Amino acid sequence: MDYSENLPLSEAVFFILLSLLPGAKQGYAIIKDVEALSDSRVSLSTGTLYGALKRLLEASWVKRVDDKGNGTGRERKAYVLTQLGKDILEAEATRMQTLVAITQARSSEGGLL
């Protein structure tokens, strides 16, 4: 399937999706993971995160799940990638790999890298 109309992803959305790739996470864990994955280049405020999550939920790239593993007995909301979200993330990774390959090929001609 062609996902090109959804690409390129913003850096924040890319890292949010990447953060959810291993499994479900609550909002605070996503914020911390995005910061770690991006080597502190992307620092999400709670408003930015939940605005992005709202759009990702509406697009069916993520879904909300209940997390009962917090030890308090309260259910908290967590988020997980859908198959569509995984496909979009893979399409973006492929797009970026293509850009890197083109850059490397051109730089070997012109001595850039």
C-alpha positions, 0 to 999 in steps of 0.5 A, spaced: 500 500 500 502 507 498 502 511 504 506 517 501 500 522 502 502 521 510 509 522 509 514 525 511 512 525 518 514 530 523 519 529 527 515 529 534 510 524 530 515 519 528 518 519 535 511 518 538 510 512 533 517 509 534 516 509 542 510 505 541 513 500 537 515 495 542 508 496 546 503 500 550 505 506 554 502 511 558 503 518 556 509 520 561 513 514 559 512 516 551 514 523 553 521 520 556 522 515 551 521 520 545 526 524 549 531 519 550 530 516 543 531 523 540 537 524 544 534 530 547 532 533 541 525 532 541 522 534 548 514 534 548 510 538 553 504 534 555 499 538 551 503 537 544 503 529 546 496 529 547 494 533 541 498 529 537 495 522 540 488 525 539 490 526 531 493 519 531 487 516 534 483 519 529 487 517 524 487 510 527 495 509 527 494 508 535 489 506 539 487 507 547 488 501 551 487 500 559 493 499 563 492 496 570 499 494 571 500 501 575 499 498 582 494 503 584 488 499 582 486 505 578 486 504 570 490 509 566 490 510 559 495 507 555 497 507 547 499 502 542 500 502 535 495 499 530 497 495 524 496 501 520 501 505 525 506 500 524 505 500 516 506 508 516 512 508 521 515 502 516 514 507 510 517 513 513 523 509 515 524 506 508 523 513 505 529 516 510 533 510 508 532 512 501 534 519 502 540 516 506 542 512 500 541 517 495 545 522 499 551 517 500 551 516 493 551 523 491 556 525 496 561 519 494 561 523 487 562 530 490 566 528 496 561 531 501 561 526 506 
